[in-house]
Amino acid sequence: MSLILRSVTLTYPDGDRRLTALDAVDLHVPAGTVTAVVGPSGSGKSSLLAVAATLVRPDSGEVLVGDTPVHGMDRRALAALRRRSIGIVFQQPNLLPALTAAEQLRVMAHLDGRRGTADLLAEVGMAELAHRRPHQLSGGQRQRVNIARALVNRPRVLLVDEPTSALDHARGAAIVDLITSTTRAHGVATVLVTHDRAHLAGVDQVVDLVDGRVRSR
Ligand SMILES: Nc1ncnc2c1ncn2[C@@H]1O[C@H](COP(=O)(O)OP(=O)(O)OP(=O)(O)O)[C@@H](O)[C@H]1O
């Protein structure tokens, strides 16, 4: 159950012209592996995540989420696919301030009728802090809860946006290690967008995005 982008092109209106944010991008992220997407500001990283999340429809090309082609799906079908198959970890953990770590996960589980959230908190090293609210947690701990929450619906695809930007070096490295180990344990296809090349030794594939084009290495 992989994530595949085939020759994806995305443009935005730019005055009288169009700006090409993604230019014939090919990406294959097999299940149980992490692909890091690295590139300078404006190279198209957020656009790539938005297309992979099915939040933005490309001008052309094909997106397959967990082997399901999204082309031609209506909004309702896309929303169902996102809920069922895609986990998203945003740069800033947008946790609900009034809820404890355990409750953040249970809300998601309740919405989707899933169980087993305590195991997920333990997996990200947060079992003992499960009763704490976001303001009682460090940035790294909040990011751990955020990652666990993204896994509640047992997604096939995990999309992670700059998870280390607010963390120091050691905590950033620990978060990337955690993303890698949970990716393997859950067999998800993970895309990790980052401008920070420091922590990428353990990932399976690194692609450079330059002016909307992928350069593999
Ligand atoms: N909604 C939009 N309308 C017009 N142009 C846009 C829009 N969103 C992004 N762009 C442009 O598309 C290009 C790619 O932007 P994108 O946000 O994907 O880059 P990025 O690599 O994520 O950048 P950063 O690291 O700064 O977040 C940039 O030139 C940007 O200005």
The ligand as an SDF file (V2000), in Angstrom:
LIG
                    3D

 31 33  0  0  0  0  0  0  0  0999 V2000
   -1.9570   29.6610   -3.0150 N   0  0  0  0  0  0  0  0  0  0  0  0
   -0.9370   30.0510   -3.7690 C   0  0  0  0  0  0  0  0  0  0  0  0
   -1.1140   30.9310   -4.7790 N   0  0  0  0  0  0  0  0  0  0  0  0
   -0.0800   31.3170   -5.5640 C   0  0  0  0  0  0  0  0  0  0  0  0
    1.1780   30.8650   -5.4280 N   0  0  0  0  0  0  0  0  0  0  0  0
    1.4160   29.9940   -4.4460 C   0  0  0  0  0  0  0  0  0  0  0  0
    0.3840   29.5460   -3.5590 C   0  0  0  0  0  0  0  0  0  0  0  0
    0.9430   28.6780   -2.6670 N   0  0  0  0  0  0  0  0  0  0  0  0
    2.2500   28.5850   -2.9790 C   0  0  0  0  0  0  0  0  0  0  0  0
    2.5450   29.3680   -4.0450 N   0  0  0  0  0  0  0  0  0  0  0  0
    3.8620   29.4980   -4.7140 C   0  0  0  0  0  0  0  0  0  0  0  0
    4.2360   28.1760   -5.1540 O   0  0  0  0  0  0  0  0  0  0  0  0
    5.6330   27.9480   -4.9610 C   0  0  0  0  0  0  0  0  0  0  0  0
    5.8220   26.7180   -4.0400 C   0  0  0  0  0  0  0  0  0  0  0  0
    5.3350   27.0550   -2.7440 O   0  0  0  0  0  0  0  0  0  0  0  0
    5.3440   26.0100   -1.5310 P   0  0  0  0  0  0  0  0  0  0  0  0
    4.6240   26.6670   -0.3850 O   0  0  0  0  0  0  0  0  0  0  0  0
    4.8400   24.7080   -2.0020 O   0  0  0  0  0  0  0  0  0  0  0  0
    6.9150   25.9140   -1.2180 O   0  0  0  0  0  0  0  0  0  0  0  0
    7.6850   25.3230    0.0580 P   0  0  0  0  0  0  0  0  0  0  0  0
    8.8510   24.5700   -0.4770 O   0  0  0  0  0  0  0  0  0  0  0  0
    6.7250   24.6060    0.9270 O   0  0  0  0  0  0  0  0  0  0  0  0
    8.1770   26.6340    0.7960 O   0  0  0  0  0  0  0  0  0  0  0  0
    8.4890   26.8860    2.3800 P   0  0  0  0  0  0  0  0  0  0  0  0
    9.6720   26.0150    2.7340 O   0  0  0  0  0  0  0  0  0  0  0  0
    8.8360   28.3600    2.4190 O   0  0  0  0  0  0  0  0  0  0  0  0
    7.2320   26.5670    3.1330 O   0  0  0  0  0  0  0  0  0  0  0  0
    6.1950   29.2450   -4.3670 C   0  0  0  0  0  0  0  0  0  0  0  0
    6.7350   30.0000   -5.4360 O   0  0  0  0  0  0  0  0  0  0  0  0
    4.9830   29.9490   -3.7940 C   0  0  0  0  0  0  0  0  0  0  0  0
    5.1360   31.3420   -3.8030 O   0  0  0  0  0  0  0  0  0  0  0  0
  1  2  1  0
  2  3  1  0
  2  7  2  0
  3  4  2  0
  4  5  1  0
  5  6  2  0
  6  7  1  0
  6 10  1  0
  7  8  1  0
  8  9  2  0
  9 10  1  0
 10 11  1  0
 11 12  1  0
 11 30  1  0
 12 13  1  0
 13 14  1  0
 13 28  1  0
 14 15  1  0
 15 16  1  0
 16 17  2  0
 16 18  1  0
 16 19  1  0
 19 20  1  0
 20 21  2  0
 20 22  1  0
 20 23  1  0
 23 24  1  0
 24 25  2  0
 24 26  1  0
 24 27  1  0
 28 29  1  0
 28 30  1  0
 30 31  1  0
M  END
$$$$
